[in-house]
Amino acid sequence: DGAITEIINYLNEKAGTNYKSSTKKTQRDINSRFKEGFIFKDFKNVIDKKCEQWGKDEYWSKFLRPETLFGTKFEGYLNEKTKPVEKKSEYDDIF
């Protein structure tokens, strides 16, 4: 399926991983989310949020995988509020 391939390619690009879109479990998880009414943009948002939150952390980065991102917690991940990056000082824009 083209949409599944596109989602996995996006994940691999963002997370520096090498998952395959042909894996049955991955296909099942993504198709389950599509059947619930989620769209490609939702998958992209979850990948972006979790890569931002977990990508630089040695422990959490291992969870940047299809079974975690697209499983039963998908809607929760999608609806998480992200914190804006806080400035350390008023000079951050200058230096």
C-alpha positions in Angstrom: 0.0 0.0 0.0 1.4 3.4 -1.0 0.2 5.2 2.1 1.9 2.7 4.4 5.1 3.0 2.5 5.0 6.7 2.6 4.4 6.7 6.4 7.3 4.2 7.1 9.6 6.2 4.7 8.8 9.3 6.7 9.5 7.6 10.0 12.8 6.2 8.7 13.8 9.6 7.5 12.9 11.4 10.7 14.1 8.8 13.2 17.1 7.5 11.3 15.6 4.0 11.3 15.2 1.3 8.6 11.8 -0.2 9.1 10.0 -2.0 6.3 6.5 -1.2 5.1 6.0 -4.8 4.2 5.9 -6.1 7.8 2.5 -7.5 8.5 2.3 -6.1 12.1 3.2 -2.6 10.8 0.6 -2.9 8.1 -2.0 -4.1 10.5 -1.3 -1.2 13.0 -1.4 1.5 10.3 -4.5 0.1 8.7 -6.3 -0.1 12.1 -5.6 3.6 12.6 -6.9 4.4 9.0 -10.1 2.4 9.8 -10.5 4.6 12.9 -10.5 7.7 10.7 -7.0 8.9 11.0 -5.3 10.4 8.0 -1.7 10.6 6.7 -1.2 14.0 8.4 -2.0 12.4 11.7 0.8 9.9 11.3 3.2 12.6 10.3 2.2 14.7 13.4 2.8 11.7 15.7 6.1 10.9 14.1 7.2 14.6 14.4 6.1 14.9 18.0 7.7 11.7 19.2 10.9 12.3 17.3 11.1 15.7 19.0 10.4 14.3 22.4 12.3 11.0 22.3 14.8 11.4 19.4 17.8 12.7 21.4 17.2 10.5 24.5 19.2 7.3 24.6 16.4 5.4 26.5 13.3 6.7 24.8 14.6 6.8 21.2 14.3 3.0 21.0 10.5 3.5 21.1 10.5 5.4 17.7 9.2 2.3 16.1 5.9 1.4 14.3 4.5 -0.9 16.9 4.8 1.9 19.6 3.9 4.9 17.5 1.0 3.4 15.5 -0.4 1.1 18.2 -3.2 1.6 20.7 -1.7 4.8 22.1 -1.7 6.6 18.7 -4.6 8.9 19.5 -3.1 9.9 22.8 0.2 10.7 21.1 -1.6 12.7 18.5 -3.4 14.8 21.0 -0.5 15.5 23.3 0.2 19.2 23.8 3.7 20.2 22.9 5.5 22.9 24.8 6.8 25.8 22.9 10.5 26.2 23.1 11.2 28.7 25.9 13.7 31.4 25.5 16.5 31.4 28.1 16.8 35.2 27.9 15.7 38.2 26.0 19.0 38.1 24.1 18.4 34.7 22.5 17.1 36.3 19.3 20.2 38.5 19.0 23.0 35.9 19.6 
